[in-house]
Amino acid sequence: MNTRTFKLVTLAMISALYVGNVAAEELQQSDLTLATQQLELENKVEEARLAAEKKAEEERLAIEAEKLFSERFGDISLQFKPLIAKIYVENHFSPIWTDNQAKQQFLHDYALAIAGGISKRSANALNAIYEAAGKGELIEDVLLTDAFLDYLFYATNVAESAQKWLYAGNSYKAGQLSDEQVSAWLSAVKNNDNFTFVKNLSGENALFKQTSARVAHMIEAGVDKHNMVELHRLAINAQRLRILPVFQDGIFVNIPSYELNYYRDGQVILSSRVIVGQSSRKTPVMSSRLSNVVVNPPWNAPTRLINEDIIPKVRKDPSYIYRHGYTIIDGSGNTIDPYTIDWENMSAKRFPYRLRQAPSDNSALGNYKFNMPSSEAIYLHDTPKRNLFGNKNRALSSGCVRVEKSDQLATILLKEAGWTDETKQNVLKSKKTTSAGIKSDNPVFLYYVTAWVDKDQVHTLPDIYGYDKTPDLSYINWDILKHYIQR
């Protein structure tokens, strides 16, 4: 065997050995992977089995608890009966409302919420507590707990459900409480801290406290047809105020006041007139947080505006698109000539394009857009129509909030992002869309309050959306509310 052949044979042997080792390692790795997957599958099966067993045991205990509860109390009507049965069986049918101060605080706060006309079901629950007084301590205790769970769900969810619950009569409906919420309350009861727990469910906003105190005073003085409207208006607006934090830090926009106030450390550093949604396109009640400022923002026209405003105008004159700086863009990013579209047979639902307005002096968003996460695509922005801020009625937008002093607001926020005035002016002149992240903590609260008390003075605003209409309150027993509000 010559040297060349020997080298080739040796190389082949080494290659075969390497391939064999690699194959063995891959096979071993494959076996390990299969073993790991098998173990993970077995663990998941075991977890599912244990979860099923736990659920079955919980259901068995729940059925047993309801049986024991029914044997003790009969067919008592309760909103949270399964949960109530579980609580009292586990507590060996011992009373929960042994802290009289906690009991009085709860009934006082519950009565004030009922005065706002939020729920006929809640009013009936309060009536049942009143009628049960003296008929057996534990029956009253059970009814108190049932009503409290109703109030607990309301108090812990009203901020996120305010638009649904606080702007139409009898709109509040309780849902299922989380285990964490119930456990936190029962832990407070066990640790003799029920009063603090109940008290903390109310808001800390000073206007909420003052307005609630005025409502309580009016109920104590007596309710009749002459003061019913005023009482309800203050009572429901007090509930709207409870969702607001202390006016300490953040941007607060009271929709019917057409005003924005920016607080820092309890002081107003910027106050500005605003334009809010018209009655057919209401600005929603919500809270969020500023995420960024966009300088020279483009504008993508929303579907509703395309359908109701733009298409009718373009039907008459397709040049409207060019004159207002719009670009029609298809799904591939191509620009479409408006004269090639059959506008007569076009609607927003069938409109297969995006309608984009480039940054300009006449852009619908003006020079600034203040973004904040919102499921309804609501944000603050500038506007070129400065003359509209002089109107007394400024419910004129499509839902977003136009800020008169948007340049001052942008200046404050952009300086925090490291921009100088020169940088801001250069970017504005360039007409180039530029975004700056918000570095400070800037919560935003859009709320709707038309009546409140501050320093013993009642303040009112026009009810621009018609939210304050007095509902049918005939189901409320004002004498019972008076009984529980007087502490």
Secondary structure, DSSP 4 states (H G I P E B T S, - for coil): --HHHHHHHHHHHHHHHHHHHHHHHHHHHHHHHHHHHHHHHHHHHHHHHHHHHHHHHHHHHHHHHHHHHHHHH-S---TTHHHHHHHHHHTTT--S---HHHHHHHHHHHHHHHHTT--HHHHHHHHHHHHHTTS-HHHHHHHHHHHHHHHHHHHHHHHHHHHHHSSSTT-----PPPHHHHHHHHHHHHTT-HHHHHHTTS---HHHHHHHHHHHHHHHH---TTTHHHHHHHHHHHHHHTTS--TTSEEEEEGGGTEEEEEETTEEEEEEEEEEE-GGGPPPPEEEE--EEEES--EE--HHHIIIIIHHHHHH-TTHHHHTTEEEE-TTS-EE-GGGS-GGG--GGG--SEEEE-SSTT-TTTTEEEE---TT---EE--S-GGGGG-S--EEESSSEEETTHHHHHHHHHHHTT--HHHHHHHHHHT--EEEE--S--EEEEE---EEEETTEEEE---TT-TT-----TT--HHHHHHHH--
